[in-house]
């Protein structure tokens, strides 16, 4: 991958970018009377895509682009294009979809030690993203609970660091959430709290490997013991780390066991579109047995259009993404994944060393490929402000204010660690004497207390307005 030069800001404002496109290309406010030539459309698409690729190719963007190799993306796009027009629901037309899906599941189960499940019953499904995988697993556990009991007022216990997709699933599927605090020193879930709050309503415990805010891994072994002891499910969210932590373990790094080797783990989610290096829009959800997986299926037998069956939340799905995911996995193999993981872990540890060299900065827990840091000496968002000016784009946390770097392929380029080290040193100096009292960044992530209802409503309304603006056409 060849890095390009980014502008001094480094984080283009989405609305400013939209205005630039409006001025350059106009706005389609109604269906055009006549279609446009293909070459003209492709030229416009390439111009936008090339401009937007410039930033992440510098290696200064946390997460988002995991492989960061345009040759690899071109290969996947070629594989996807052969099947982009085919619907995965129609297996009689495209039986290769079954091959892609079953082999993706089998390879993922191999990573997660599915062979450790007695009787060889471990199984899975391919979904359209991490939220889809998480929601499928939550639904499957709810359905299993309903088969076993008439009780409907059920709960699941979530670490406060668990992905919001669990809350979304709870909202849609009628499950109450019990948020579990974390140990502020380790950023891991408080297992004693979880133990104390399991009761007859509990159907599911959740742990992350690793969690998104801090990249740390919950004590899955202790949660597994609880799940076995109390007869409840345990989902391990490996959407972020599922396709890199196993390789870290194979390389000899200290990665705790989090998969099906632990008998209490009933399901696992892992995103192929992250460190699986597939195209965006695929993930895998794994189950300890088929009885649990059956809960994510939907069957309608009496519809006049024919008996309808779908294996998950989605109906129609593009076979192209299945083909591209399969192509990514078999093209890399164990050797390829190990090589990429080694570079990412080494880069992450080098960047963490730069953070730890500053007494004013404090690492959140004990991370691996993804790390987060804060400060007790000043508001960490002053550091974020300065780094943005140097072209860096971090992800922000709150309670406490912190920023994280999820290390991916682009950060492993020569010179990125050195640039991070230099810029961070100057950012810490700036944070001691910032040009403004309140940081420009962090107004949403850390600026509103949780115990003020009016502030909560303001924040919710603000976020909704932002989402609306992203979907609405600009005014004439």
C-alpha positions in Angstrom: 0.0 0.0 0.0 1.3 3.4 -0.9 0.4 6.2 1.5 -0.8 9.5 0.2 -0.5 12.9 1.8 -3.5 14.1 3.8 -4.5 17.6 4.6 -3.5 19.3 7.8 -6.9 18.6 9.5 -7.0 14.9 8.8 -10.7 14.5 9.7 -12.9 15.9 7.0 -16.2 17.0 8.3 -18.9 14.8 6.8 -21.3 17.7 6.2 -18.5 19.9 4.7 -17.7 17.0 2.4 -21.4 16.6 1.4 -21.5 20.4 0.6 -18.4 20.0 -1.6 -20.1 17.2 -3.5 -23.3 19.2 -3.9 -21.3 22.1 -5.4 -19.3 19.9 -7.7 -21.9 17.3 -8.8 -25.3 18.8 -8.0 -28.1 17.0 -6.2 -30.6 14.5 -7.5 -33.9 15.7 -6.0 -36.1 13.6 -8.3 -35.6 10.7 -10.6 -33.7 11.9 -13.7 -35.7 11.8 -16.9 -32.8 10.3 -18.8 -30.1 8.0 -17.5 -26.4 9.0 -17.5 -23.6 7.3 -19.4 -21.8 4.6 -17.5 -18.3 6.1 -18.0 -19.5 9.5 -16.6 -21.0 7.8 -13.5 -17.8 5.8 -12.9 -15.6 8.8 -13.3 -17.7 10.6 -10.6 -17.6 7.6 -8.3 -13.8 7.2 -8.7 -13.2 10.9 -8.0 -15.1 10.6 -4.7 -13.6 7.3 -3.7 -10.0 8.4 -4.4 -10.5 11.6 -2.4 -11.9 9.7 0.5 -9.2 7.0 0.5 -6.4 9.5 0.9 -6.9 9.9 4.6 -7.0 6.4 5.9 -4.1 5.4 3.7 -1.8 7.6 5.8 -2.2 5.1 8.7 -3.4 7.9 11.0 -7.0 6.6 11.2 -8.0 4.3 14.1 -9.8 1.2 13.0 -12.3 1.4 10.1 -10.0 0.0 7.4 -8.5 -3.3 8.6 -6.4 -4.7 5.7 -5.6 -1.4 4.2 -4.3 -3.0 1.0 -5.8 -1.9 -2.3 -4.6 -4.9 -4.2 -6.4 -7.1 -1.6 -9.5 -5.1 -2.0 -9.3 -5.3 -5.7 -9.1 -9.1 -5.5 -12.1 -9.2 -3.2 -14.1 -6.9 -5.5 -13.3 -9.2 -8.4 -14.6 -12.2 -6.5 -17.7 -10.4 -5.3 -18.5 -9.1 -8.8 -19.0 -12.7 -10.1 -21.9 -13.1 -7.6 -23.1 -9.6 -6.8 -26.3 -10.1 -8.7 -27.2 -13.4 -7.0 -29.5 -13.8 -4.0 -28.3 -16.2 -1.2 -31.9 -17.2 -0.5 -32.1 -19.0 -3.9 -29.7 -21.8 -3.4 -31.1 -23.8 -6.3 -29.8 -21.1 -8.6 -26.5 -20.6 -6.8 -25.4 -23.8 -4.9 -21.9 -22.3 -4.5 -23.4 -20.0 -1.8 -23.8 -23.0 0.4 -20.2 -23.9 -0.2 -19.0 -20.4 0.7 -21.1 -20.1 3.8 -20.4 -23.6 5.2 -16.7 -23.3 4.7 -16.6 -19.8 6.2 -18.3 -21.2 9.3 -16.0 -24.2 9.4 -12.9 -22.1 9.2 -14.2 -19.8 11.9 -15.1 -22.7 14.1 -11.5 -24.0 13.6 -10.2 -20.7 15.0 -12.6 -20.8 17.9 -11.9 -24.4 18.8 -15.3 -25.7 17.9 -13.8 -29.2 18.1 -13.6 -28.8 21.9 -17.4 -29.1 22.1 -18.4 -32.7 22.9 -20.2 -34.5 20.1 -19.0 -32.1 17.5 -22.2 -30.1 17.7 -20.7 -26.6 17.2 -22.2 -24.7 14.3 -22.9 -21.2 13.0 -24.2 -18.8 10.5 -22.9 -16.0 8.3 -24.6 -12.6 9.0 -24.4 -9.1 7.5 -22.3 -7.5 10.2 -21.5 -7.5 13.9 -24.8 -6.0 15.0 -26.6 -8.7 13.0 -24.5 -11.5 14.7 -25.1 -10.0 18.2 -28.8 -9.6 17.6 -29.1 -13.2 16.2 -27.4 -14.6 19.2 -29.6 -12.7 21.6 -32.7 -13.8 19.7 -31.5 -17.4 19.7 -31.1 -17.3 23.5 -34.5 -15.7 24.0 -36.1 -18.3 21.8 -34.4 -21.2 23.7 -35.6 -19.6 27.0 -39.2 -19.5 25.6 -39.0 -23.2 24.7 -38.0 -24.0 28.2 -40.3 -21.7 30.2 -43.5 -19.6 29.8 -41.7 -16.7 31.5 -41.5 -13.6 29.3 -40.0 -11.0 31.6 -36.4 -12.0 31.0 -33.1 -10.2 31.4 -29.5 -10.3 30.2 -26.5 -8.9 32.1 -24.2 -6.7 30.1 -20.9 -5.1 31.0 -21.2 -1.3 30.5 -18.4 -1.7 27.9 -20.5 -4.2 25.8 -21.4 -3.0 22.3 -24.7 -1.0 22.0 -26.0 -3.7 19.6 -26.9 -5.7 22.7 -29.1 -2.9 23.9 -30.6 -2.6 20.4 -31.4 -6.4 20.5 -32.9 -6.0 24.0 -35.1 -3.1 22.8 -36.4 -5.1 19.7 -36.8 -8.5 21.4 -38.3 -7.4 24.7 -35.5 -8.2 27.1 -34.5 -6.2 30.1 -30.9 -5.1 30.5 -28.9 -5.2 33.7 -25.8 -3.1 33.1 -22.8 -4.5 35.0 -20.0 -2.1 36.1 -16.4 -2.6 35.3 -13.3 -2.6 37.5 -11.8 0.9 36.7 -8.3 -0.5 37.0 -8.7 -3.4 34.6 -11.7 -2.2 32.6 -13.0 -5.7 32.8 -16.6 -6.6 33.9 -17.2 -6.9 37.7 -17.9 -10.7 37.9 -19.1 -10.4 41.5 -21.8 -7.9 40.4 -22.8 -10.3 37.6 -23.0 -13.2 40.1 -25.1 -11.2 42.5 -27.6 -10.2 39.8 -28.3 -13.6 38.2 -31.8 -14.8 39.1 -34.7 -16.8 37.6 -35.2 -14.1 34.9 -31.7 -14.2 33.6 -31.2 -15.9 30.2 -27.9 -14.5 29.0 -24.5 -13.2 30.3 -22.2 -11.2 28.0 -18.4 -10.8 27.8 -16.2 -9.1 25.2 -13.0 -10.3 23.6 -12.1 -7.5 23.4 -14.5 -4.7 24.1 -14.6 -1.8 21.7 -13.8 1.1 24.1 -10.6 -0.2 25.6 -9.7 -3.4 23.6 -9.5 -5.4 26.9 -10.8 -8.9 27.3 -13.4 -9.7 30.0 -12.7 -12.7 32.3 -14.6 -15.1 30.1 -13.3 -18.1 32.1 -15.1 -16.8 35.3 -18.2 -15.9 33.4 -18.2 -19.4 31.9 -18.1 -20.9 35.4 -21.1 -18.7 36.4 -23.0 -19.7 33.3 -22.5 -23.4 34.0 -23.3 -23.0 37.7 -26.5 -21.0 37.1 -27.7 -22.7 33.9 -27.7 -19.5 31.7 -26.2 -18.7 28.3 -23.0 -16.8 27.7 -22.3 -14.9 24.6 -18.7 -13.8 23.8 -18.6 -10.8 21.6 -15.5 -11.3 19.5 -16.8 -9.0 16.7 -13.7 -6.8 17.1 -11.1 -9.3 18.3 -12.4 -12.6 17.1 -10.3 -12.7 14.0 -7.0 -11.5 15.5 -6.8 -12.7 19.1 -6.5 -16.4 18.1 -3.5 -15.6 16.0 -2.1 -13.5 18.9 -2.4 -16.6 21.1 -0.7 -18.7 18.4 2.2 -16.2 18.2 2.8 -16.5 21.9 1.2 -13.3 23.2 -0.7 -13.5 26.5 -4.2 -13.9 25.2 -6.7 -15.5 27.7 -8.9 -18.3 26.5 -12.3 -17.0 25.5 -13.8 -19.5 23.0 -15.5 -22.9 23.0 -12.7 -24.5 25.1 -14.7 -22.9 28.0 -17.8 -25.1 28.5 -20.0 -22.2 29.5 -19.6 -20.3 26.3 -22.8 -20.9 24.3 -22.2 -18.5 21.4 -19.5 -16.3 19.8 -19.7 -13.4 17.3 -16.7 -12.6 15.1 -16.6 -10.1 12.2 -15.1 -11.2 9.0 -15.2 -7.7 7.7 -12.7 -6.6 10.4 -9.6 -8.7 11.0 -11.0 -11.4 8.7 -10.1 -8.8 6.1 -13.3 -9.4 4.1 -15.5 -6.7 2.5 -17.8 -4.7 4.7 -21.1 -6.4 5.5 -20.2 -9.9 6.8 -19.8 -11.5 10.2 -20.1 -14.9 11.7 -22.1 -16.0 14.7 -21.2 -19.4 16.2 -23.3 -21.6 18.5 -22.4 -24.5 20.8 -25.2 -26.6 19.3 -27.8 -26.6 16.6 -30.7 -26.4 19.1 -29.5 -22.9 20.1 -28.9 -21.8 16.5 -32.5 -22.8 15.6 -33.7 -19.9 17.5 -32.5 -17.4 14.9 -34.3 -19.1 12.1 -37.7 -17.9 10.7 -40.3 -20.1 9.0 -43.6 -19.1 7.5 -45.6 -22.1 6.3 -49.0 -20.7 5.3 -48.0 -17.7 3.1 -49.7 -17.9 -0.4 -46.3 -17.1 -2.0 -45.0 -20.4 -0.8 -43.3 -21.8 2.4 -40.8 -19.1 3.3 -37.7 -19.7 5.3 -34.8 -17.4 6.2 -31.8 -18.4 8.4 -31.5 -15.0 10.1 -32.7 -11.5 10.4 -32.1 -10.7 6.8 -34.0 -12.0 3.8 -32.3 -11.4 0.6 -28.5 -11.4 0.9 -25.8 -10.9 -1.7 -23.8 -14.0 -2.6 -21.0 -11.6 -3.7 -20.1 -10.8 -0.1 -20.0 -14.5 0.8 -17.7 -15.2 -2.2 -15.4 -12.3 -1.2 -15.3 -13.3 2.4 -14.4 -16.9 1.5 -11.8 -15.6 -1.0 -10.2 -13.5 1.7 -9.9 -16.4 4.2 -8.6 -19.0 1.8 -6.2 -16.6 0.1 -4.6 -15.6 3.4 -4.6 -19.0 5.2 -3.0 -19.5 8.6 0.4 -18.1 7.4 -1.1 -14.9 6.1 -3.2 -14.2 9.2 -0.3 -14.9 11.4 2.0 -12.5 9.5 -0.6 -9.7 9.5 -1.3 -10.3 13.2 2.4 -10.2 14.2 2.8 -6.8 12.5 -0.4 -5.4 14.1 0.5 -6.6 17.6 4.1 -5.3 17.3 2.9 -1.9 16.1 0.3 -1.7 18.8 2.8 -2.5 21.5 5.2 0.1 20.1 2.5 2.8 20.1 1.5 1.8 23.7 5.2 2.2 24.7 5.1 5.7 23.4 2.0 6.4 25.5 3.5 4.9 28.6 6.6 7.1 28.2 4.5 10.1 29.4 3.8 10.2 33.1 0.7 12.3 32.4 -0.9 9.6 30.3 -2.6 6.4 31.8 -3.4 3.3 29.8 -6.9 1.8 30.3 -6.4 -1.7 31.5 -4.0 -4.2 29.8 -4.8 -4.0 26.1 -3.4 -5.8 23.1 -4.1 -4.8 19.4 -6.5 -2.0 20.5 -5.6 0.4 23.3 -7.1 3.4 25.0 -5.5 6.0 27.3 -6.6 8.9 29.4 -5.0 11.5 31.7 -5.4 12.6 35.3 -3.3 15.7 34.6 -5.5 17.3 32.0 -8.5 16.7 29.7 -7.3 14.1 27.3 -9.4 15.7 24.5 -6.8 18.5 24.4 -4.4 15.8 23.2 -7.0 14.7 20.7 -7.4 18.3 19.4 -3.7 18.6 18.8 -3.4 15.2 17.2 -6.3 16.0 14.9 -4.4 19.0 13.7 -1.6 16.6 12.8 -3.9 14.4 10.8 -4.8 11.7 13.3 -8.3 10.4 13.8 -8.8 8.6 17.1 -12.0 7.2 18.6 -13.3 8.8 21.7 -14.6 7.3 25.0 -16.4 8.8 27.9 -16.7 8.2 31.7 -13.8 8.8 31.9 -12.8 10.8 28.9 -10.3 8.7 26.9 -9.2 8.2 23.3 -8.3 4.9 21.6 -6.3 3.6 18.7 -7.5 0.4 17.1 -4.3 -0.7 15.2 -4.9 -2.2 11.7 -2.9 -2.8 8.6 -2.4 0.9 7.7 -0.6 1.6 11.0 2.0 -1.0 10.2 3.5 1.1 7.4 7.1 2.4 7.9 7.2 5.7 9.7 3.7 5.7 11.3 4.9 4.7 14.8 7.6 7.3 14.7 5.1 10.0 13.6 2.8 8.9 16.4 5.6 9.1 19.0 6.7 12.6 17.8 3.2 14.0 17.5 2.1 12.6 20.9 5.0 14.2 22.6 4.1 17.6 21.3 0.4 16.9 22.0 1.1 16.3 25.7 3.1 19.6 25.8 0.1 21.4 24.2 -2.4 19.8 26.6 -0.6 21.5 29.6 -1.1 24.9 28.0 -4.0 24.5 25.5 -5.1 27.4 23.3 -8.7 27.1 24.6 -10.1 26.1 28.0 -12.6 23.6 26.7 -11.4 21.1 24.0 -13.0 21.3 20.6 -13.5 17.5 20.6 -15.3 15.5 23.1 -18.5 17.7 23.3 -20.6 14.6 22.7 -18.4 11.8 24.0 -17.5 13.2 27.4 -19.3 16.4 28.0 -22.7 15.4 29.3 -23.3 13.8 32.7 -25.4 10.6 32.9 -27.4 11.7 36.0 -29.0 14.8 34.4 -32.2 13.8 32.5 -32.4 17.1 30.7 -28.8 16.6 29.4 -29.7 13.1 28.3 -32.6 14.3 26.3 -30.5 17.1 24.7 -27.9 14.6 23.7 -30.4 12.1 22.3 -32.1 14.9 20.3 -28.7 16.1 19.0 -27.7 12.7 17.8 -31.1 12.1 16.1 -30.7 15.5 14.3 -27.2 14.5 13.1 -28.6 11.1 11.8 -31.5 12.9 10.1 -29.0 15.4 8.4 -27.0 12.4 7.1 -30.1 11.1 5.3 -31.9 14.2 4.3 -31.2 16.2 1.1 -29.8 19.7 1.7 -32.2 22.6 1.4 -32.5 24.2 -2.0 
